[in-house]
Amino acid sequence: MLKEKLKQLVTQKQFTDEEIVLLLGLTDPEDCRILRDEAYARTTELMGDKVYYRGLIEFSNICTANCRYCGIRKANHQVNRYLMTKEEIVEQAVWAANQGYGSVCLQSGERHDEKYINFVCEVLEEIHQKTVSPILPNGVGITLSLGDHPKEVYERWAQASGNRENLRYLARFETSNQKLFDYLHSTPGKNEKNLQHRFECLKALRECGYQVGTGVMIGIPGQTLEDLCRDIRTFQKVDADMIGMGPYLMSEGAELGALGQRNPKELMQLSLNMIAVTRLVLGNVNIAAATALQVLEPEGREMGIEYGCNIVMPNISPLKYRAGYQLYDNKPCIEDEPTQCASCLERRILSRGRKVGWNLSGSSRKWLQRNRKPDEKLPFVSVKSDEKRQIWIKAI
Ligand code: SAH
């Protein structure tokens, strides 16, 4: 495509499906740079220059679902199943809050039993109690990523969090291609997935006051650029506040081995294009740089930031559990302690011209606007202890 025409096209505020497909399919390095630079500039303009942390705690790999692509699917009997104790989860969350992470993300396999639902309530209550401070007056922000549940359950968790101002839920619909979705999920079992049901869950989450996050896997074998374009249109339809997307990667423990995986270089560029186009079309939503990007390229998450991401999710699960949470093969950082991850990450973020939003929960601006809430500011705190001083210094 003519460079001048492309430069003009990316600055548009609205796009036709044909234009979206064209942008998603860019491969020429110079064209991709034009898309990247516009997405980065648009992110700065709409979201500011900060990247926010969500300390990711993968607290259990016990799962009742059998999603064909996933390494921790129920039918994979090679996995050692674990559930972190309440104390362990709370300890990680408090650690994150003390480090200046404004929020944490609790993720697990999907379970529907009362014991689990109640366990999550207790964890949320305690995290809230232990993280309210002058620096985080509402406690550490919470993102849940626990799969499909009835509205009553989402409501119970929202109440338990004690922090509806900074409450989020991430439930990807994985693909808007109905046939592909069914193929990926229709394996025998009690907890078979249904695309329509996932949309109902997103609606229920919205009604319970969560900031609603969704997303897809990019480059699933059989998925076309038109499918990805429809995915973006679907993000618009569900009026998502946050997007989390990453490349589809092979997993030995899954069931799709025979389909293979796209060529890593192409898959990486397609993923970055998808992030950038999502930023251009959706505007002021939070977009997370998925860990899966880092599998394809050591600097994958930084590249995600350059293409429009403003959220990263450092893994803060205790080391001994990491190997048990391999949704896909070659997951990075399974041998790094959380502290190592955090300091190396800040350097990486600064290297791309962004700052870390220390002690800020980084709410989606789209959500703030919809709910007529002002932009977040750091609360004034009097600095007493050295520890607090450090956090404060980091914050300014
Ligand atoms: N059980 C919860 C959250 C855990 S799975 C849920 O279902 O929402 C989190 C995400 O990991 C999924 O939404 C999926 O998009 C991603 N994932 C799983 N297997 C993957 C694979 N093989 N490649 C890339 N992403 C994968």
Residues whose N, C-alpha, C, O or C-beta is under 5 A from the ligand:
A	BS01	SAH	Y69 C70 G71 S108 G109 E110 S145 L146 G147 L170 A171 R172 M217 P247 Y248 L249 M250 S251 L327 Y328
